[in-house]
């Protein structure tokens, strides 16, 4: 039994907002910058949460063990310590809370110091009490206590915090207040992408989805993991809902977090839960719980966070976390997606919150596209759900839930559902940062039904997974002239450059070289460089001893040959290049080359899973849509998803007669005003 289940929640925890504002006023009056308010508040917020949890644990000892501090002090202490939820002599055995301590300003300093010193070593470490020189700060309590003391407001701040009773609230409600503190003044969630916060309505939706997908009996152990758990509101929120609403009896929670303060908050909460494990460290480089697979994985990984700081470790990973490849260092979401699939047990379910970049960022052959292709090749994507805009506290953009399943039911093999929940919302009465909308029970039920039914509907479309694949076929085109000719067709059928032999003069733009034998090696190099760099901008012509004149017209890239009889021949499209050979005695310009005019291009072509069929479709596409000579190059297969395209609804255009009638009506109305 979790200790936060001992009491039902009273009113909305946000009724403490005015008390938080009062604390902020104290900090402001002491010249603390508003952007630093959360750092000053979080240690004491954790302290009140911790005190409330301990008071709840004491009640459980009384109810379940029949012991009291007054009548059975030693037995009570032993029973409390056996719960392994942390210990503080002041709170448990002496019954002193912060509110008691603050009632006597004369003894406050001594009592408060003793109060903090009575926490057990693990809790001291998380709170940042009596921290050693080289130890992690975590919540850094000692520092902020010293700062408040130096500003002469320590008693006032602690007194204000002591009036905030968090004991009746569960972790989900508490993290709502926590997020309010961070968002209100520092906007941490927006400026620090690593601190994502998932609102209650989305947690409920994720829990509802998970409950429909977990196939284990409800009396067996269910292992839930969040590799980017933050303060663990998503992890514990889903676990609590699976227990209280779906009836799963034995839920083990596992989380990992790299942010000092958020890890401390999650670790403190985990002390008051059965079978809860929170790991400190970079999930991608430390790979926590390496020998364990999980039944349920939920995550809201950071958006747009660079992983360049640990690029070497990622690239040298030997654990097999990233078999699909690596994305651009500017965003690590697809690294977490691969880590999650690596840790997901067969038959397990993963639900991940992402922004749109994981759907379509990166061209075919890029790291992002290759990762998507790897995941789709293994048929691990069951559904993707688009959330409404303005649903999250820290961003107004569209977000998406990826539903991942390594053992999809037979009828869903090679199928992917796209569910559009973007219009399933109601406005909040009061905005919370960027969060202006929320999903009601009815909205969540519609999404869960669409996923459960897995049939086309107004909000759901079912696709074969190959629908999201495409060929990016590179090719080399040979430009053709107005008469439909190209150089290979006329003078160089083997595709090699055609040599104009025995040239006697060369004209480049307005520059004329009447006697090529007078050119020095440096002249030849300069001309060759100019022709190469400007050949499609300058008209060039070459006169030969016996074949007349070859002219290159850059506006059409066309080669015109005027023979010795004055007759013009269209040789097609091409480009000049200048070449010369030098013997021991003199410089001799012996040829001017015409090269085929070729351009690099690519075509996006639908993909077929069968390799032979796919090649046939590529060739059929080329024959149908290309009218110039071409040579096929490398074909790269990409994968991307586009909700806007799949759920596009054409704008309705008014009937012309209706528009004309409206114009006549307005005209008559205007005439009436004038008259």
PyMOL commands that set and color helices and strands:
alter all, ss='L'
color gray80, all
select helices_A, chain A and resi 3-5+13-29+34-65+73-82+89-92+98-102+108-117+121-127+141-150+154-162+171-185+188-191+200-213+233-244+260-270+283-286+308-315+333-343+357-360+367-377+410-412+441-453+465-468+487-490+516-518+521-534+611-625+643-646+656-674
alter helices_A, ss='H'
color red, helices_A
select strands_A, chain A and resi 221-226+250-257+276-280+294-299+344-355+381-386+399-405+415-420+426-432+435-438+460-464+469-478+498-501+503-508+511-513+540-544+549-553+558-562+568-582+587-596+598-606+630-639
alter strands_A, ss='S'
color yellow, strands_A
deselect
rebuild
show_as cartoon
